[in-house]
Amino acid sequence: MSSFEQFDLLLIKDDLGRERLLWKAADSALIHEFTFEPNEMEVVAGQFCEQFEKLYVSN
């Protein structure tokens, strides 16, 4: 089982850029929630992609 199979994730984004993340462990019914600043997940994803490329793709 990969680490992604252990969790169910749902990212919800509205027209104003507000983002909400819902997640739960695969073996649990308890749902967790976190609300981000507008477009925050896009910023995080962009930073991840830049670092990933530097470490693994550029070499």
N, C-alpha and C positions, 0 to 999 in steps of 0.2 A: 504494500500500500504506500503510495506516495504521500507526501505531506499535504498535497492539495486535496486528496481524497478524504482526509480526516475532517475537513470542514466544508460546509456549504456557505458560500458568500454571495451577497447580492448588493451591488452598488446602484443607488438610485440618484439620478441627477435631474433637476427640473430646468425649465427654460431660463431661469435666472442664474444658473450655475451652482446652485446650492446642492450639496452632496450628502448622502446619508448611506452608511454602510450597515447592513444587517448580516450577522453570521451566527452559526451554531456548529457545534461538534456533530459529526455524523451519527454518533451514538447517543445523542441527547435531544430533547425537545425544547430546551431552554434557548431562546433567541436573544442575542445581544445586539445593541444598537449604539452607533456613534455618529454624530453629526459633525461634518467638516465645514471649514470656511469655504465660500464659493471658489470652485475650481482647484481646491487644494490637492485632490487626488491626481489631477492632470500635472500639477507641479511635481509631485512625488514621482509619478510615472516617468516624467521627463528626466528628472535627476537620476533615477534608476537606470534608464536606458543609456544616458551619457556615461555613467560609471561602468555599466556592463560592457559597453563598446570599448572603452579604454582598457579594461582588464582582459577581456576575452576575444574581442573581434579584431582589434588593431594589431595584435601580436602576430 
